[in-house]
């Protein structure tokens, strides 16, 4: 095991970390790496199709598909932050990561997770206006408003990621250099820090309450109004179409936020590495894979646009 240690005033300061692998045996590592690689490639392909289709087809230049395109771009970045590096590390058994490299990975994971939460919230707002206030939809969700909402989300994500990364790497790490996770994340580093982590845990709690909690409440309220409006639709097919659009959104949001909350808010005294890794997969790898399937590839307009592009190419 490669260690780079620097001795300062009789204390050992870690300057390089060592990540966990998916499994101990080579066979299990190979199997899981291939599985994650397939999920990764599927995520890239699905999201790339959505980006191409919503960009090329003029009929899909609407607020809903504008947000779907942004979500797809984000998901391609999100899944690329952790999966390729984790698979290579697992297959080569070269799991070392420098302190700056770990800081970059944490920053990217946090900003992607924050933007995922904010984009899903904005999409709930879009569906609420489209279903509950259809006559005002072109006015409320005009292109300028959509761009401003996206930029505001990006700015907030940058602030949150900067705060998390800065506070985490103000800590000293001297207990162990083994990060109990297949990528660098904040809870795992807090467990191996020999500094007082109270302020870091307070930051996690406050951001969970103010940002994630507020977004979740906003999404729930939006869908309560959406469902109450949908139930008043006279045509059964229209109700079914609205429910098929909204229910998958709720499922993704619930899985994403609950798994992230479990990893970030669970007390470390009852921590289980395997369990944490499984839950981390649910909020870092699964959403980018599922989003194209449940949001767009089941959508008739997307399917028709893909068919037209394929006919044009072939």
Secondary structure, 3 states (H helix, E strand, C coil): CCCCEEEECCEEEECEEEECCCCCCHHHHHHHHHHHHHHHHHHHHHHHHHHHHHHHCHHHCCHHHHHHHHHHHHHHHHHHHHHHHHHHHHHHCCCEEEHHHHHHHHHHHHHHHHHHHHHHHHHHHHHHHHHHCHHHHHHHCCHHHHHHHHHHHHHHHHHHHHHHHHHHCCCCECCCCEECCCCCCHHHHHHCECCCCHHHHHHHHHHHHHHHHHHHHHHHHHHHHHHHHHCCCCCHHHHHHHHHHHHHHHHHHHHHHHHHHHHHHCCHHHCCHHHHHHHHHHHHCHHHHHHHHHHHHCCHHHHHHHHHHHHHHC
